[in-house]
Amino acid sequence: MKEHFFQCPYCWGEISMLLDSSILNQTYIEDCEVCCNPIEIDARFSYEELVEFSAISLEQ
């Protein structure tokens, strides 16, 4: 597991998340631990190193 820090796209609060580096490509929805809004998380790993990460709001 890798801890990753990033800013919420809604409230701009810094949050952390544990990412499973054994899963190379991950896309899922996670609620912000500060404001509770849903965030689409997209993480890509290569050789257990995080090579790409995005946290996108689901606002329309």
Contacts in CASP RR format, 6 or more apart in sequence:
PFRMAT RR
TARGET T0000
AUTHOR 0000-0000-0000
METHOD contacts of the structure
MODEL  1
MKEHFFQCPYCWGEISMLLDSSILNQTYIEDCEVCCNPIEIDARFSYEEL
VEFSAISLEQ
1 18 0 8 1.000
1 19 0 8 1.000
1 20 0 8 1.000
1 21 0 8 1.000
2 18 0 8 1.000
2 19 0 8 1.000
2 21 0 8 1.000
2 48 0 8 1.000
2 50 0 8 1.000
3 16 0 8 1.000
3 17 0 8 1.000
3 18 0 8 1.000
3 19 0 8 1.000
4 16 0 8 1.000
4 17 0 8 1.000
4 18 0 8 1.000
4 19 0 8 1.000
4 43 0 8 1.000
4 50 0 8 1.000
4 53 0 8 1.000
5 14 0 8 1.000
5 15 0 8 1.000
5 16 0 8 1.000
6 14 0 8 1.000
6 15 0 8 1.000
6 16 0 8 1.000
6 17 0 8 1.000
6 53 0 8 1.000
6 55 0 8 1.000
7 13 0 8 1.000
7 14 0 8 1.000
7 15 0 8 1.000
7 55 0 8 1.000
8 14 0 8 1.000
8 15 0 8 1.000
8 32 0 8 1.000
8 34 0 8 1.000
8 35 0 8 1.000
8 37 0 8 1.000
8 39 0 8 1.000
8 55 0 8 1.000
9 39 0 8 1.000
9 55 0 8 1.000
9 56 0 8 1.000
9 57 0 8 1.000
10 32 0 8 1.000
10 35 0 8 1.000
10 37 0 8 1.000
10 39 0 8 1.000
10 57 0 8 1.000
10 59 0 8 1.000
11 32 0 8 1.000
11 34 0 8 1.000
11 35 0 8 1.000
11 37 0 8 1.000
13 32 0 8 1.000
13 34 0 8 1.000
13 35 0 8 1.000
15 32 0 8 1.000
15 33 0 8 1.000
15 34 0 8 1.000
17 30 0 8 1.000
17 41 0 8 1.000
19 26 0 8 1.000
19 43 0 8 1.000
19 45 0 8 1.000
19 50 0 8 1.000
20 26 0 8 1.000
21 45 0 8 1.000
21 48 0 8 1.000
21 49 0 8 1.000
21 50 0 8 1.000
22 48 0 8 1.000
23 45 0 8 1.000
24 44 0 8 1.000
24 45 0 8 1.000
24 46 0 8 1.000
25 43 0 8 1.000
25 44 0 8 1.000
25 45 0 8 1.000
26 41 0 8 1.000
26 42 0 8 1.000
26 43 0 8 1.000
26 44 0 8 1.000
27 40 0 8 1.000
27 41 0 8 1.000
27 42 0 8 1.000
27 43 0 8 1.000
28 40 0 8 1.000
28 41 0 8 1.000
29 38 0 8 1.000
29 39 0 8 1.000
29 40 0 8 1.000
29 41 0 8 1.000
29 58 0 8 1.000
30 38 0 8 1.000
30 39 0 8 1.000
30 41 0 8 1.000
31 37 0 8 1.000
31 38 0 8 1.000
31 39 0 8 1.000
32 38 0 8 1.000
32 39 0 8 1.000
37 57 0 8 1.000
37 58 0 8 1.000
38 58 0 8 1.000
39 55 0 8 1.000
39 56 0 8 1.000
39 57 0 8 1.000
39 58 0 8 1.000
40 54 0 8 1.000
40 55 0 8 1.000
40 56 0 8 1.000
40 57 0 8 1.000
40 58 0 8 1.000
41 53 0 8 1.000
41 54 0 8 1.000
41 55 0 8 1.000
42 52 0 8 1.000
42 53 0 8 1.000
42 54 0 8 1.000
42 55 0 8 1.000
42 56 0 8 1.000
43 50 0 8 1.000
43 52 0 8 1.000
43 53 0 8 1.000
44 50 0 8 1.000
44 51 0 8 1.000
44 52 0 8 1.000
44 53 0 8 1.000
45 51 0 8 1.000
END
